[in-house]
Amino acid sequence: MARAKGEPRVVAELGRPETPQETAARKAANTKAYRESQNFRNLLVALGATVVILAVMFLIVPRGDLTQARQIDVAEEAAAASSAFDRTVIVPDVPEPEGRDGNGWFVNEAKVVSDSSWEVLYVPGDDSFLRFVQGFDADEVWAAQRLGGSAPTDELEIGGVDWAVYEVRPTDEGATAGVTYALGTQAGSDHILLYGSSTPETTAEVAEMIAPQVRALAEESR
């Protein structure tokens, strides 16, 4: 028998018409269930979109060897420093950088520091380091300060240039941290330092390479 228009709906589970309170409760429950299903569906859609975006980014972003750092062009940096400060700066002519795998030299930095020195930091294909520094208008007192107060222990003639030899005292503080050996010489008004943890042989090799430029700088200042 059909329910007359306006008569309350008989609920099978109850065997009687719903009360207004039960109807309101049923509708609220249905609404909650619908919203929860929509929220879950939206969450799945959002997660799917995120995965797609990440996949696209992974495919289009260039990926290189993370172990390879940017190679620094020492000559280019030296030219910029020379132009900026209107003075001659030495370019250490070391072997072509080839990385940190023991097959060549690697340049960590090349820059002017505090408008007072031109510096190049090398890793010569092993676990050591060697820093070249050209101190502007500097002398042996400046060199001793850079080396934590160390004084020369000997002299060497390398490439026609007289170099002071420093056996640097071990220290964990200041600019001499990790430094064990250094060579220094005056070039006109500037002072040249080679120092680091590299062997005396490696340091002397670089001193030999830059000796012509050191002599030219000394002549230029006369």
Secondary structure, 3 states (H helix, E strand, C coil): CCCCCCCCCEECCCCEECCHHHHHHHHHHHHHHHHHHHHHHHHHHHHHHHHHHHHHHHHHCCCCCCCCCCCCCHHHHHHHHHHHHCCCCCCCCCCCECCCCCCCEEEEEEEEECCCEEEEEEECCCCCCEEEEEECCCCHHHHHHHCCCCCCCEEEEECCEEEEEEECCCCCCHHHCCCCEEEEEEECCEEEEEEECCCHHHHHHHHHHHHHHHHHHHHHCC
